[in-house]
Amino acid sequence: MLRTATLEEFHKRSEETLSWFGERITVVPSGLRVGELRAIQPALGSGKALLADYRKDDR
């Protein structure tokens, strides 16, 4: 939710917010198995383990 004093400020803040999220979100294809997600994780630029838990049959 954005709250601003003026419509102009709202438009500016909206653009800033969209830009912030746009720089940080990567959309991946739906239906990928855990092993496939792990394989593309390095390309996403994350140094953290995004997928800590997985089932053995998903490798």
Secondary structure, DSSP 8 states (H G I E B T S, - for coil): ----SSHHHHHHHHHHHHHHHHHH-----TT--HHHHHHHGGGGT--S-S-----GGG-
